[in-house]
Amino acid sequence: MPKPIQQFVQFGPIQLPYSQLFILRRHVFATVNLKPVAPGHVLVCSKRPVKRLYDMTEVEAVEFWITVQEVAKVIKYFHNFKTNCHVSIQDGMHAGQTIPSVHCHIIPYQGKDFDILS
């Protein structure tokens, strides 16, 4: 009997169905954050479960950062923002990482969203 085709990616303890992804590549995927802090909040995630950024291979890292850049461009176009977005990685549990797998938050900046940070 043939092996069933996997229809999801694993993101820490969460299984994300392909229907929730808008980019699926060899080493990374992108999905809308399930608990967004602002409209358009997207995650770019490593497909291989690596806990820290430095654990990624060079090939994975290149694909990861190219995808982050592409997603930021799409968010800018889709949400009609001028130039700004927050790009953030919480690299490790003590840095606030809640899912133990490398992922990057890309959040459109809407003017007063994060005034507390400035």
Secondary structure, DSSP 4 states (H G I P E B T S, - for coil): -PPPPP-EEEETTEEEEGGGEEEE-SSEEEEE-SS-SSTT-EEEEESS--SSGGGS-HHHHHHHHHHHHHHHHHHHHHHT-SS-EEEE---SGGGT--SSS-EEEEEE--SSTTGGG-
